[in-house]
């Protein structure tokens, strides 16, 4: 295969003064050696990153060893970022691709070009180190309170050892495959019309899972979009948290748009609640990767959801339709008594009370009853998890067997496909029929596995997720959760009897 010269041209829309891709190509053609030349054109793409279709194609061709030289009109056509540029040049060098820029008379095929290249690489390294230093400086300048405090590592990160101010501690380090997913979650949820459910379905449809191989449920998605470990904390973010009443440890000038941040609060429940009052924000030693615009958009969406749900919460009860009078079986209804001196009181009353010969049920404090029922629900869930463990273990065995069957099928299919080159018509017909058969078997096995996953625990895990964010749920969401667990409740002053569905 003969190598060719590649001409790469790029023109962004935002620059009126920029030279057209056609003229760029004209200039570059003068540098072409030999006959073979291929043109790569990105029109309407800026140089702020290398995420451009033609550029990606060029890099693929280089990696496939098809390219001898890359010719551009000017250095900044490749990238405006020195770091990106250095990375690209690195790939060029690995594949013995010379690089020519017509404007700067830059040709890595010549000694002076090689020297210039080294200078570029040194600057890139310097910039890399400066960024790292800036991240660490901003972090360490004020307080040591941002040291890693333990706890589960958020999705998208792993832990690594580090030393800050002479103290050994740990910090987060991005895990590339996972950061891509986090970016996707943020960009999906930042759309005004997208709900957590939409994001959940998108991830499910695209086969994107959590670390443990399970699906993201709503509450895990929420955990992601409200966590400032992902954000590049800049002044806008500082303002946002300040306005929310959060205590901010670092000075505003430390918010330089690089570091992620930790959000702390005294207790776990508070950390997960919507309000940010009484929280403490401190810059973290790692680099964030979500821009503050997107992050704040998502956070505000969560706050707004809450304020919409509030008025409903005040007048209804999430036990609506479930809670009944223990004496007469009529429904209990929640009534609110407004009180000038203290918080409003909610009571349950029997709806049969004022009928002729009505019920003698006296009122019950609704907050107390709701609290007891909620605790019972939590207990029941724990119980259910232990009880269903045996069931799940059996299920796991079946799952492994089914996976093994799928593997065997895959092997047989690939063996059949190997025979195709030497197959006559009769053999071909057999191969087609057999592969279709095996495919159908495979599909059935996958369906069985999926059904099984649903049966054992997925549902329960999702309910658990909701329970963890109970305070943030709307009444209608709470009613849905209760409906998954509870058949009905009979209540009186003496006892509360819950009939479970699970
Ligand atoms: Zn009654």
Boltz pocket constraint, residues with backbone or C-beta under 6 A from the ligand:
constraints:
  - pocket:
      binder: B
      contacts: [[A, 325], [A, 326], [A, 327], [A, 328], [A, 329], [A, 330], [A, 350], [A, 351], [A, 352], [A, 353], [A, 359], [A, 360], [A, 361]]
      max_distance: 6.0
